[in-house]
Amino acid sequence: MLKKNIQILDTTLREGEQTSGVSFTVPQKLEIVKMLDAFGVDFIEVGHPAVSADIYESIKEINKLPINAKTVAHCRLKKEDIHHALDLKMSWIGIFFGTSQSYLFDKYKIDEKKCLEMIEEGIKYAKHNGLKVRFTAEDASRTDRGFLLSVAQVAEKAGVDRFSIADTVGILYPEKVSQIVSFFVKNLNIPIHAHFHNDFGLATSNALQAIQSGATCVDVSI
């Protein structure tokens, strides 16, 4: 049985807009936000303000709307991104950082110790500036379980409000989702979010399984 208090984060305006051939105008984004809010979405990911001036300005306009949904700005683990969110007077940000060996050693050229230090510093900086923070472990599905737990525990100790498990390369299936989500629900005292890609057509099944396994919120896109 699904838990009663399911929360939804819609990422149409960020990840949905990454679809080939899709580029929303500001009026279209405003209309999408109004419609999402009308049917009760809890969180709306409004974009990554550091990506372009157009996205920054669209978020500024979205934040003028009288809506009930919480808007979330996407941020890298960089102070400059956090400053963009602060300038836009965001209440919530979603900080993301890759945690798999592929990301750490091949992309970032850092070790696990440095990764944990950066996560702690970034979250503390955002919290010190009054932001609510969801931390996303990018490529969590290919991250060693023990190290991913260390990441989550460091984030929780630093004051993060929510921890998100991202299947960035879309390799998870429901049974594995159940194992991972249940493990983190058991070991953390903060709400768990789950973010699935649809490479093998399993994103919806995985999202439902995540909720059944104790996740508080799942990411979706129209």
C-alpha positions in Angstrom: 0.0 0.0 0.0 1.3 3.5 -0.9 1.9 5.8 2.0 -0.7 8.6 2.3 1.4 11.7 2.3 3.1 11.5 -1.1 4.9 14.6 -2.3 5.5 15.4 -5.9 8.3 17.6 -7.4 7.8 18.5 -11.0 10.9 19.2 -13.0 9.3 20.0 -16.4 10.8 23.5 -16.4 14.3 22.2 -15.8 14.9 18.6 -16.9 11.8 18.6 -19.2 13.2 21.5 -21.1 16.4 19.6 -21.8 14.3 17.5 -24.3 15.5 17.9 -27.8 13.6 20.7 -29.6 12.0 22.0 -26.4 12.5 25.6 -25.3 9.8 27.3 -23.3 9.1 31.0 -23.5 8.6 32.9 -20.3 4.8 33.2 -20.8 4.7 29.4 -21.4 6.7 28.8 -18.2 4.3 31.0 -16.2 1.3 29.1 -17.6 2.9 25.7 -16.8 3.6 26.8 -13.2 0.0 28.0 -12.7 -1.3 24.7 -14.0 1.1 22.6 -11.9 0.1 24.6 -8.8 -3.6 24.3 -9.6 -3.5 20.5 -9.4 -1.5 20.5 -6.2 2.2 19.8 -7.0 4.3 20.3 -3.8 7.5 21.4 -5.4 8.3 23.0 -8.8 11.9 22.9 -10.0 12.0 26.2 -11.9 15.5 25.8 -13.5 19.2 26.4 -13.0 19.7 30.2 -12.9 23.4 30.0 -13.6 22.8 28.4 -17.0 21.6 31.5 -18.8 20.3 35.0 -18.4 17.0 33.8 -19.9 16.5 31.1 -17.2 17.5 33.6 -14.5 14.9 36.1 -15.7 12.2 33.5 -16.1 12.7 32.4 -12.5 12.4 36.0 -11.4 9.0 36.2 -13.1 7.8 32.9 -11.7 8.6 34.0 -8.2 6.1 36.9 -8.6 3.2 34.4 -9.0 0.9 33.8 -6.0 1.2 30.1 -5.8 1.2 27.5 -3.1 3.8 25.2 -4.5 7.4 25.6 -3.3 9.8 26.7 -6.1 13.2 25.1 -6.2 16.3 26.5 -8.0 18.8 24.0 -9.3 22.4 24.6 -8.2 25.8 23.1 -8.5 28.0 22.7 -5.5 29.4 26.2 -6.1 29.0 29.5 -4.1 28.3 31.4 -7.3 25.2 29.2 -8.0 24.0 29.7 -4.4 24.4 33.4 -4.8 22.2 33.4 -7.9 19.5 31.7 -5.8 19.9 34.2 -3.0 19.7 37.1 -5.5 16.4 35.6 -6.7 15.2 35.3 -3.1 14.6 31.6 -3.3 13.5 29.7 -0.3 14.6 26.3 -1.6 17.5 25.1 -3.7 18.5 21.7 -5.0 22.2 21.2 -4.8 23.6 18.4 -6.9 27.0 16.7 -7.0 28.1 13.5 -8.7 29.2 10.8 -6.2 30.1 7.8 -8.3 33.7 6.9 -9.0 33.2 7.9 -12.6 32.2 11.4 -11.5 34.8 11.8 -8.8 37.8 10.4 -10.5 37.1 11.0 -14.2 35.1 14.3 -14.2 36.0 16.1 -11.0 39.5 14.6 -10.5 39.0 14.4 -6.7 39.0 11.6 -4.1 36.2 10.6 -1.8 37.5 12.6 1.2 37.5 15.8 -0.9 34.0 15.0 -2.1 32.7 14.8 1.4 34.5 18.0 2.4 33.0 19.9 -0.5 29.5 18.6 0.2 29.7 19.6 3.9 31.0 23.1 3.0 28.5 23.8 0.3 25.5 22.7 2.4 26.6 24.6 5.4 27.1 27.7 3.3 23.6 27.5 1.9 22.1 26.9 5.3 24.1 29.7 6.9 22.4 32.0 4.3 18.9 30.9 5.2 18.2 28.5 2.4 16.3 25.2 2.6 18.4 22.6 0.8 17.7 19.3 -1.0 21.0 17.6 -1.8 21.0 15.3 -4.8 23.6 12.6 -5.1 24.0 12.6 -8.9 24.6 9.1 -10.3 23.7 7.6 -6.9 22.7 4.3 -8.6 26.3 3.7 -9.6 27.8 4.9 -6.3 29.1 2.4 -3.8 26.4 1.9 -1.1 28.8 2.5 1.8 30.2 5.7 0.3 26.7 6.9 -0.6 25.7 6.5 3.0 28.7 8.5 4.1 27.6 11.3 1.6 24.1 11.2 3.0 25.3 11.3 6.6 27.7 14.2 6.0 24.8 16.1 4.2 22.4 15.4 7.1 25.0 16.5 9.7 25.6 19.7 7.7 21.9 20.5 8.0 20.5 19.4 4.7 16.7 19.3 4.7 16.2 16.5 2.2 18.4 13.9 0.5 17.7 12.8 -3.1 18.7 9.6 -4.8 19.3 10.1 -8.5 19.3 7.3 -11.1 21.1 9.6 -13.5 21.9 6.9 -16.1 18.6 5.1 -15.8 19.8 1.7 -14.8 17.6 0.9 -11.8 14.7 -1.5 -11.6 12.0 -1.7 -8.9 13.6 -4.5 -6.8 16.8 -2.5 -6.6 15.0 0.7 -5.9 13.3 -1.0 -3.0 16.6 -2.1 -1.6 18.3 1.3 -1.9 15.4 3.5 -0.7 14.6 1.3 2.2 18.2 1.4 3.3 18.4 5.2 3.3 15.0 5.6 4.9 16.3 3.3 7.7 19.6 5.1 8.1 18.6 8.8 7.8 16.3 11.0 9.8 15.4 13.4 6.9 12.9 12.9 4.1 14.1 11.0 1.0 13.5 12.1 -2.5 13.9 9.9 -5.6 14.7 10.9 -9.2 14.6 8.3 -12.0 15.5 8.5 -15.7 13.5 6.5 -18.2 16.2 4.9 -20.3 14.6 1.4 -20.0 11.0 2.6 -19.6 11.0 1.9 -15.8 10.9 5.5 -14.3 7.2 5.3 -13.4 7.5 1.8 -11.9 10.6 2.9 -10.0 8.9 6.0 -8.7 6.0 4.0 -7.4 8.4 1.5 -5.8 10.3 4.3 -4.1 7.1 5.6 -2.5 6.2 2.1 -1.4 9.7 1.8 0.1 9.4 4.9 2.2 10.5 7.8 0.0 8.7 11.1 0.8 8.9 12.7 -2.6 9.4 11.6 -6.2 10.4 13.8 -9.2 8.2 13.8 -12.3 8.0 15.7 -15.6 5.0 16.2 -17.8 
